Amino acid sequence: MNFPLYIYYELLIRLSEIESEIGHYVSANANEEVCILRTTNGTVKVPVNFLKRQSEDPNLINKEELIALSKDFKPNYE
């Protein structure tokens, strides 16, 4: 599924408020279930339904969900 670039940027901004090492958007690779966002500092796997909610109404994603997602961030230097 294709999402507008701003959806990735918005989500990464929200995640960087929790995990400052996330970095800036570089690219995205998605299938039907998950999107891998590559940043300047690593990667994070984001469920497609998460991106749909970010697109439709970001308020549907609560802080706890963002914290859980930020824990899936994999830095380049590990």
C-alpha positions, 0 to 999 in steps of 0.5 A: 500500500502506498502512503503519502510521504508526509504520513511517514514524516509525521509518524517519525516526528511523533516517534522522535519525541519518544526516541530521539535517536530515530533520525530522519526519513530516508525511504519506505518499503511496504507489503500488505501488513508491514512497512519498514521505514529506513531513517538516517539512524536505522529502521523501524517496522510499522504495521500498515494499520498503524499508518492508516490510522496516522493518515485518517486520524493521528489522534487514534494512536495513543502514547502507549502505542507510540512507545511500543512502536519506538521500542522496535527501532533498530539502530544502524550501529548495533 
